[in-house]
Every structure is written in structure tokens, then in C-alpha cells.
Amino acid sequence: MALPTAEPAPATSPARTVARLLLAVFLVTAGIGHFVATETFLAQTPTWLPARTLIVLVSGAVEIALGLALVTLPRWRREVGWVVAAFFVVIFPGNIHQALTDTAAFGLDSPTARWSRLALQPVLILWALWATGAWPRPRAARSSEDQSGPAST
């Protein structure tokens, strides 16, 4: 059975391209941080989880892979955008854990800073979706979809 192939990626605006590249740099940098400052990232990992260090390292590897995918898989740009957004949803409980347990890390040394940081997660989710064209769909894609059925990219 052959894997499905993506259609060529539609053109994207310069603003979305820059946003996608910045997101890629953010993800790769954060991913590397998981390996360089593992103890700091453990502050976000709930203490009741088993293999916490492994979770930190695997999530770092996933962040690096997602960042690279944003740059190297243009034909799968929208799909990668949804995966990145889902990743941000999956790691959100770690941010909540850090706020609830009053754990200082990443310069978040006050309850106000930790709770304020929670507002960043929806921004990251929307950033991933917008920068990759995953959502909202560009107007041209929606109008061609209305005329010919669902788009395949």
C-alpha cells in the first residue's frame, strides 16, 4: 500500500512564511533546551508521571522534529500545522502543573508570572494554525473548494 502524496503546497504570504520560520526556530530552540536544561523542563512535568526525564527528552525530540518539519515539508504544511497545534494542546497540562504547584522555572518566579504564561498557549496554537495555512483557510482556497468540493491540500 502506497502512502498518500500531498499536492504541491499552495503559495503562502510573506507574513505567514516569516511566522512559520520563527515558529520553527522557537520549536527547535525549545527542543534543544530539553536536552541542555533537562532539570528546568522537569518543573513542568507533573510529579505523578512515571519516567519524567524520558518524557522531557522525548518531548524535546518531538519539538525539534516539528520545527524541522515546518521548514522541510512544504507539501504537508497544513498537516504539520495541525500536528504542532495538537502538540501545544498536549503539553498545556504541564504549564498548568507548574502554575498549580508554584514551581519556579524559566524565569517564572511568581504566581502571577506562572498563571499569566497560561495565556500564551492559545497564542501558540493559533500561531501554528495561521502560519501554516491550516486555519483559517486562505480565501482563495475556500472559494475554489466551494466550486469543486473539498481541497486535497
C-alpha positions as CSV (number, residue, x, y, z in Angstrom):
1,M,0.0,0.0,0.0
2,A,1.5,3.3,-1.1
3,L,1.5,6.3,1.2
4,P,-0.7,9.2,0.1
5,T,1.1,12.1,-1.5
6,A,0.3,15.7,-0.9
7,E,-0.5,18.1,-3.6
8,P,2.1,20.9,-4.2
9,A,1.8,23.4,-1.4
10,P,-0.1,26.5,-2.3
11,A,1.7,29.8,-2.3
12,T,1.8,31.5,1.1
13,S,2.1,35.1,2.1
14,P,5.4,36.5,3.2
15,A,3.9,37.2,6.7
16,R,2.9,33.5,7.1
17,T,6.3,32.3,5.8
18,V,8.1,34.5,8.3
19,A,5.7,33.4,11.1
20,R,6.3,29.7,10.2
21,L,10.1,30.1,10.2
22,L,10.0,31.9,13.5
23,L,7.9,29.2,15.0
24,A,10.3,26.6,13.6
25,V,13.2,28.4,15.3
26,F,11.2,28.6,18.5
27,L,10.4,24.9,18.5
28,V,14.0,23.7,17.6
29,T,15.4,26.0,20.3
30,A,13.0,24.8,22.9
31,G,13.6,21.2,21.9
32,I,17.4,21.6,22.3
33,G,16.7,23.2,25.7
34,H,15.1,19.9,26.8
35,F,18.5,18.2,26.4
36,V,20.6,21.1,27.7
37,A,18.5,22.1,30.7
38,T,16.5,18.9,31.4
39,E,16.1,19.8,35.1
40,T,14.4,23.1,34.3
41,F,11.9,21.3,32.0
42,L,11.2,18.8,34.7
43,A,9.5,21.7,36.6
44,Q,6.6,21.4,34.1
45,T,6.4,17.7,34.2
46,P,3.8,16.5,36.7
47,T,5.5,14.6,39.5
48,W,3.0,11.8,39.4
49,L,4.0,10.8,35.8
50,P,6.5,7.9,35.5
51,A,9.7,8.3,33.6
52,R,9.7,12.1,33.8
53,T,13.2,12.6,32.5
54,L,12.3,10.4,29.5
55,I,9.2,12.4,28.9
56,V,11.2,15.6,28.9
57,L,13.7,14.2,26.4
58,V,11.1,12.7,24.1
59,S,9.1,15.9,24.0
60,G,12.3,17.8,23.2
61,A,13.0,15.5,20.3
62,V,9.4,15.9,19.1
63,E,9.8,19.7,19.3
64,I,12.9,19.6,17.2
65,A,11.2,17.3,14.7
66,L,8.2,19.5,14.4
67,G,10.3,22.6,14.0
68,L,12.3,20.9,11.2
69,A,9.0,19.7,9.6
70,L,7.7,23.2,9.4
71,V,10.7,24.1,7.2
72,T,11.4,20.9,5.3
73,L,7.9,19.6,4.5
74,P,6.2,22.3,2.5
75,R,3.8,19.9,0.8
76,W,2.5,18.9,4.2
77,R,2.5,22.4,5.7
78,R,-1.2,22.4,6.8
79,E,-1.0,18.9,8.3
80,V,2.2,19.8,10.1
81,G,0.4,22.9,11.4
82,W,-2.4,20.8,12.9
83,V,0.2,18.4,14.5
84,V,2.1,21.4,16.0
85,A,-1.1,22.8,17.3
86,A,-2.1,19.5,18.8
87,F,1.4,19.2,20.4
88,F,0.8,22.6,22.1
89,V,-2.5,21.3,23.4
90,V,-0.9,18.1,24.8
91,I,1.8,20.0,26.7
92,F,-0.6,22.5,28.2
93,P,-1.2,20.4,31.3
94,G,2.5,20.8,32.1
95,N,2.1,24.5,32.2
96,I,-1.0,24.2,34.4
97,H,1.0,21.9,36.7
98,Q,3.8,24.4,37.0
99,A,1.2,27.1,38.0
100,L,-0.7,24.9,40.4
101,T,2.4,23.7,42.2
102,D,4.0,27.1,42.3
103,T,7.2,25.7,40.7
104,A,9.7,28.4,39.6
105,A,11.4,27.7,36.3
106,F,12.1,29.6,33.1
107,G,12.3,32.8,35.0
108,L,8.7,32.4,36.1
109,D,9.3,33.1,39.8
110,S,5.9,34.4,40.8
111,P,2.4,33.0,40.8
112,T,1.4,35.9,38.6
113,A,4.0,35.1,36.0
114,R,3.2,31.4,36.0
115,W,-0.6,32.0,35.6
116,S,0.0,34.7,33.0
117,R,2.0,32.3,31.0
118,L,-1.0,30.1,30.5
119,A,-2.4,32.7,28.2
120,L,0.5,32.1,25.8
121,Q,-0.6,28.6,24.9
122,P,-3.7,29.6,22.9
123,V,-1.5,32.1,21.1
124,L,1.0,29.4,20.2
125,I,-1.9,27.2,18.9
126,L,-3.3,29.9,16.7
127,W,0.2,30.9,15.6
128,A,0.8,27.3,14.4
129,L,-2.5,27.1,12.6
130,W,-2.3,30.5,11.0
131,A,1.4,30.3,9.9
132,T,0.9,27.0,8.1
133,G,-2.4,28.0,6.5
134,A,-4.2,25.2,8.4
135,W,-6.7,27.6,9.8
136,P,-8.3,29.8,8.8
137,R,-8.2,28.6,5.2
138,P,-7.0,31.3,2.8
139,R,-9.9,32.9,1.0
140,A,-8.7,31.6,-2.5
141,A,-8.7,28.0,-1.2
142,R,-12.2,28.4,0.3
143,S,-13.6,29.8,-2.9
144,S,-12.1,27.1,-5.1
145,E,-13.3,24.5,-2.6
146,D,-16.8,25.9,-2.8
147,Q,-16.7,25.4,-6.6
148,S,-15.0,22.0,-6.8
149,G,-15.6,20.2,-3.4
150,P,-13.0,19.8,-0.6
151,A,-9.4,20.8,-1.4
152,S,-6.9,18.0,-1.2
153,T,-4.1,20.1,0.3
